Amino acid sequence: MRENHKHPGGKLRRLGPSCCTDKELLAIIINSGTKNLSAEQIAEKLLDKFGTVYNFAGKMLKELMEVEGIGAVKATQLAAVFELTKRIIRHIESE
């Protein structure tokens, strides 16, 4: 079976995560789009609203859900990723 390299997940599998843009990585986490928007379009809307991933890390779920295409589930997934990232950083800093 041939990989779909047009999707961000295919790019990550083929080239590795460091070759993906913030938008592509967010699209992978978001996973699926809505009736009107692809996961990549939703990721782009997040970046348009907040500027960078760093700027919306730690935002309240309600603030994330103000972005079209981000409901409670997607906001929760993003919040979980950001919390895991903070825990990894704390662990590295404590070593």
C-alpha positions in Angstrom: 0.0 0.0 0.0 1.4 3.4 -1.0 1.7 6.1 1.7 -0.3 9.3 1.1 2.4 12.0 1.3 0.0 14.8 0.6 -1.4 14.5 4.1 0.8 15.8 7.0 0.9 12.3 8.6 2.3 10.8 5.4 5.0 13.5 5.3 5.9 12.9 9.0 6.2 9.1 8.4 8.3 9.7 5.3 10.6 12.5 6.3 10.3 12.7 10.1 8.6 15.2 12.5 11.3 17.8 12.2 10.5 18.2 8.5 6.9 19.2 9.3 5.7 22.8 9.8 3.8 23.8 13.0 0.6 23.8 10.8 1.2 20.2 9.7 2.0 19.0 13.2 -1.2 20.6 14.5 -3.2 19.1 11.7 -1.9 15.7 12.7 -3.0 16.3 16.3 -6.4 17.7 15.2 -6.7 14.5 13.1 -9.9 15.2 11.3 -11.6 18.2 9.9 -15.3 19.2 9.9 -17.9 19.2 7.2 -16.5 22.6 5.9 -12.8 22.5 7.0 -9.9 20.1 6.7 -7.6 19.5 9.7 -5.0 21.6 8.0 -7.4 24.5 7.5 -8.4 24.3 11.2 -4.7 24.3 12.2 -4.2 27.4 9.9 -7.1 29.1 11.7 -5.5 28.4 15.1 -2.2 29.9 13.9 -4.0 32.9 12.3 -5.7 33.7 15.6 -2.8 33.1 18.0 0.2 33.7 15.8 2.3 30.8 17.0 1.9 27.5 18.8 3.6 29.0 21.8 1.0 31.8 22.0 -1.9 29.4 22.4 -0.2 26.8 24.6 -2.0 27.0 28.0 -5.0 28.9 26.7 -8.3 28.0 28.2 -10.4 25.4 26.3 -13.0 28.1 25.8 -10.5 30.3 24.0 -9.4 27.4 21.7 -13.0 26.6 21.0 -13.5 30.2 19.6 -11.6 29.0 16.5 -13.9 27.5 13.8 -13.5 23.8 13.7 -12.3 23.4 17.3 -14.9 21.8 19.5 -14.6 20.4 23.0 -12.8 17.2 21.8 -10.2 18.9 19.7 -9.6 21.6 22.4 -9.1 18.8 24.9 -6.6 17.0 22.7 -4.6 20.2 22.2 -4.6 20.9 25.9 -3.4 17.4 26.6 -0.5 17.7 24.2 0.5 21.1 25.7 0.4 19.6 29.3 2.5 16.6 28.2 5.0 19.1 26.7 5.2 21.1 29.9 5.8 17.9 31.9 8.6 16.9 29.6 10.2 20.3 29.9 9.9 20.2 33.7 11.5 16.7 33.7 14.4 17.9 31.5 14.9 21.0 33.6 15.0 19.0 36.8 17.8 16.6 35.6 
